[in-house]
Amino acid sequence: MADDAAAHPRMTTSPEPAALSHGEQVILAALRLWAGLRLSGEAPQPCVRRLMGQQVSDRAGAIFVALMEALERQTRRPLQIACGACAGYGEDEQRLIVACGVARVDMRTARALLAPLVSQPEPVAIFARALNMVLAHEGLALPARLGSGHLTPCGRPAGATLH
């Protein structure tokens, strides 16, 4: 939701969004739709909720909207979200997606991932965990990526990824 390139560092993206699980891809699409609608001056809630409802369930849509509203109320800076046509994904997108996945097994790590983005990560982490649980109930369980952040020679994250 950053549109002032001079005030913020250039966004870097990871080249492998195809390595995301289906649930993570749905979250990424919803994040990008939310950001695009915000930038165009439209209220993102109805459209994003509808997208999540079609892709997952109405419950997932409601929780995703609650997560984004909690996040927006306390962001430390504008989030760097890529457009829907971008092949990679940026650090803020990664933080949000991984926090949703890891929240199921380690809330402390989820809060730590969210801390650079929000002033109080606990409420956002709680919604991230709830979203994870609803996605799992709908057959789209998110992996809990607990790796070191280093990439293997094939470009995938090194370390444990729990499914």
N, C-alpha and C positions, 0 to 999 in steps of 0.2 A: 503495500500500500504506500510504497515510497514512489513519489513521482519527482522528487527533487534530487537529481543525480549529483549535483554539486555538494549537497549537504551530507551525503552518505557514501560510503565506499562502494565501489563497483561490485555488483553481485556476481559471485562465482557459482557455477553450477557443476554438479556431478554428472558425468556423461551416461549413466546407466539406469534411467528410470524403469526400463523393462525388468530390472532385477527386483522391483517392488512386487509384493504380493497383490492379489486382486483387491483386498481390503485397503491396502495402502494406496493403491491407484485411485480408488473411489475417494479417499480422503484428500489426496492431491488435487483431483478434479474439483472437489467441492471448495477447497482452499482457493484455488485459482478463480473459480467462478465468483466466490465471495469478494475477492480482491478486485476483480474486474468490474463488478457491479458497484462496489464502493467508489472506485475511481471514476465511474461514469455518473455518479451522483444518485444512483438508484439504491433502494433498500434491498439488501441481499437476502433477507430472511425467507420470504416466500419462495423465491426461485431455487435457492440452495436447499431448502427443506423439501421441495418437490423433487429435485434431483436425487437427494439421498433417499427419499421415499420410493422412488422408482428403482433405484439401484439396490437398496437394502431393505428399509422398512420405514414407516412413519416415525417409529420410536427413535431410530438412528438419526433421522432428520431433525427431530426435536432436540436430541442431545447434542448433535453437531452445532446447531444454532446456539444453544446455551453455552457450549464451549467457546464459540467465536465471540459471543457477546461478553462473556467473562474475560476473555483475552483482550478484547478491544477496550474494555473499561480501564485497563491498567497497563497498557503497553508502555514500555520504556522509550521506544522510538518507533518510527514507521517500520512495519514488517516488509521484508523484501520477498515478494511473491512473484514468480515468473508468470508470463502470460500462458494461456492454454496451448499455444503452438510451440512453446519451448520444449526441446527434447530433454534437457537436463533438469535438475531441480536444485534450488539454492539451499543455503545453510539454514535459514529460518524455516523453510518447508521441511527440511530434514529433521530439525529439532522438534517440530510439532508432530510429525508422523512417528518418529521414533519414541517420543514421549507417550503417545497413545499406545504404542505396542508394549513398551516396557512397564507402563503403569500397572499392568496386571500382576507383575512379579516383583517390582521394586519401585515403590512410590518415591523413595529418596532420590533415585536416579532420575525419575520422571520430573520431579521438582527441580533438580539440578539442571536438566536439559532446558526447562522452561525459564529458569531464573534470569538469563540474559535478555529475555523477551518481555517479561512482566515483573511488576514490583512485588507481587505476592503470588507465587506459583501454586500454592495449595489448592485454591478453588479450580484453577484450570486443570491441574493434575487430577482432581476428583472427576471432573467431566471427561477427561481423557480416558480414565479407567472405565467409566460408565460406557463411553462410546466403544471401547474395546470389548467390553462384556456383551453389548448388544450385537456388535459385529460377529463375535464368536457364536452367539446364539443363532444368528442367521447364516452360519456356515462360512463366514469370512474372517476367521480368527487372524489377528495381527501377530506377526512374529515379534518376540521380545529380543531385539538386537542388542546384545550386551558385549559386543566385540570391542577391540581396542581402538577402532577408527582407522586402522591402517588397511590398505588395500593389498590383496594378493596379486600375483602377476596377471591373472585374468581380469582384474579390475573389480572384483567383488570384495566386500568388507571381510577382514580377517577376524577370527574369534568366534565365539559361540553365538548362535542364533537359535533360540528356542521356538518351537512351533506348537 
